[in-house]
Amino acid sequence: MVTNGPRYFLFNSGAQAAATVSGERKTFGDLETRWLATLLVEPGTANQPYAERTVLRTTTYVYEAGEEVYELTAPTGEIYIMQAMSQIVDAELSEADLAGLSERLELPTGWTYAARVLDDDLIEQTDGEAVVVQDELTNT
């Protein structure tokens, strides 16, 4: 089993298509959960940072103009916008730390990390599949 929290979403709003997954609910102690996506993980890569993973989901994420976003750029030029900050590895990590995270990450050759403020709204939409990457702190 791989821990997936605590995690804090960074987009301003989002919508999940109901047909993506069952939405089945389960309760663990006092915590109610809902199935929102299926993550396909190749054997042996569950905790491998900077590996592309496919998530089966249909979702729209909205990042509003004037907000700071955090971008991880692969050597191929593919840009990944951070959707969730994680406190799995570092319980003290805060959103205020994200702008300077490039000093802390051990980026593979050719990868870059940068923060920028949006001039316009950024709307990211997935239609059945999304590709996600996590850093070594499990930020997604």
C-alpha positions in Angstrom: 0.0 0.0 0.0 1.2 3.5 -0.8 0.2 6.5 1.4 -1.5 9.3 -0.4 -1.9 12.0 2.2 -1.9 14.4 3.8 -2.2 16.2 0.5 -3.4 19.8 -0.3 -4.9 20.8 -3.6 -3.5 23.9 -5.2 -6.0 24.6 -8.0 -8.8 27.1 -7.3 -11.6 24.9 -8.5 -12.2 21.7 -10.3 -14.9 19.4 -11.5 -14.9 15.6 -11.9 -17.0 13.9 -14.5 -19.3 11.4 -12.7 -18.8 8.7 -15.3 -15.0 8.4 -14.7 -15.3 6.0 -11.7 -18.0 4.6 -9.5 -17.7 7.2 -6.8 -17.9 4.4 -4.3 -17.6 5.6 -0.7 -15.8 3.8 2.2 -15.2 4.8 5.7 -11.9 4.3 7.6 -12.4 5.1 11.2 -13.9 8.6 11.1 -12.6 9.4 7.6 -15.1 9.0 4.7 -13.5 8.5 1.3 -14.7 8.5 -2.3 -13.2 6.7 -5.3 -12.3 9.5 -7.7 -9.6 8.0 -10.0 -7.6 4.9 -11.0 -3.9 5.3 -11.1 -1.9 2.9 -13.3 1.5 2.1 -11.8 4.1 -0.1 -13.4 5.5 -2.7 -11.1 8.4 -1.4 -9.1 7.6 2.3 -9.8 5.2 3.1 -7.0 7.5 5.5 -5.2 9.7 6.5 -8.2 9.9 10.3 -8.5 9.7 11.9 -11.9 8.1 8.9 -13.5 5.1 9.6 -15.7 1.9 7.8 -14.5 -1.4 7.6 -16.1 -4.5 8.4 -14.1 -7.9 7.3 -15.5 -10.1 10.3 -14.8 -12.0 13.1 -16.5 -11.5 16.3 -14.7 -11.2 20.1 -15.2 -8.8 22.1 -13.0 -9.0 25.9 -12.9 -6.0 28.0 -11.7 -7.1 31.6 -11.6 -5.2 34.7 -12.9 -3.0 36.3 -10.3 -2.3 33.0 -8.5 1.1 31.4 -8.3 1.6 28.1 -10.0 4.5 25.6 -9.8 5.8 24.0 -13.0 7.9 21.0 -13.5 9.3 20.7 -17.0 10.6 17.5 -18.4 13.6 17.3 -20.8 11.0 16.7 -23.6 9.5 20.1 -22.9 6.3 18.7 -21.3 5.2 21.0 -18.5 3.4 19.6 -15.4 1.5 22.0 -13.2 1.5 21.1 -9.5 -2.0 20.1 -8.5 -1.3 18.9 -5.0 1.2 19.6 -2.4 2.1 16.7 -0.1 3.1 16.4 3.5 3.8 12.7 3.2 7.6 13.0 3.2 7.9 16.4 4.9 5.1 17.1 7.4 6.3 20.7 7.7 6.1 21.6 4.0 3.8 24.5 3.4 2.5 26.3 0.4 4.9 29.2 1.2 7.8 26.8 0.6 6.8 25.9 -3.0 8.2 29.0 -4.8 11.7 28.1 -3.6 11.4 24.3 -3.9 13.9 24.1 -6.8 16.7 24.6 -4.3 15.5 21.5 -2.5 14.5 19.1 -5.2 17.0 16.7 -6.7 15.9 17.1 -10.3 17.0 14.6 -12.9 19.2 15.8 -15.7 17.2 18.1 -18.0 14.3 18.7 -15.7 13.5 22.2 -14.3 11.2 23.6 -11.7 9.8 27.1 -11.6 7.1 29.2 -10.0 5.2 31.9 -11.9 2.1 34.1 -11.4 -0.6 33.6 -14.0 -1.6 36.6 -16.2 -4.8 34.7 -17.3 -6.9 31.9 -16.0 -5.4 28.5 -16.7 -7.9 25.7 -17.4 -6.4 22.2 -17.6 -8.8 19.5 -18.8 -8.4 15.8 -18.9 -10.7 13.6 -21.0 -10.4 10.0 -19.7 -6.6 10.0 -19.0 -4.2 12.3 -17.3 -0.4 12.0 -17.0 1.0 12.9 -13.6 4.5 13.1 -12.1 5.5 13.3 -8.5 8.7 14.8 -7.1 10.7 13.1 -4.3 8.5 14.9 -1.7 5.4 13.3 -3.5 4.0 16.6 -4.6 1.9 15.9 -7.7 
